[in-house]
């Protein structure tokens, strides 16, 4: 009688069913899902990098997140997810503002998430720049 060398689908000794399920295609799918979630998670982005990118925004929104011109909103302390959604909407044209659309079309999703992280972490009560 020949002994089969084929691997069993059942977990072996010392391997839980959960661990066994995380091998092969299931592990690849889980890893991909986690990477996508991290890319969409604004909290996973860098406020320090966002500050550097905010230099182009300071004429209207201020580096401190407090608007410098009439009609421009304050961004300091805004909800990060809201800022990401608003910037993506300007980039896609779903929200209309000529200046914002031009600026946003140059930015990647990572740029937008970094900017949102920066402005969301600013204190909206800071004094205006002089």
Secondary structure, 3 states (H helix, E strand, C coil): CCCCCCCCCCCCCCCCHHHHHCCCHHHHHHHHHHHHHHHHCHHHCCHHHHHHHHHHCHHHHCCCCCCCCCCCCCCCCCCHHHHHHHHHHHHHCCCCCHHHHHHHCCCCHHHHHHHHHHHHCCCCCCCCCC
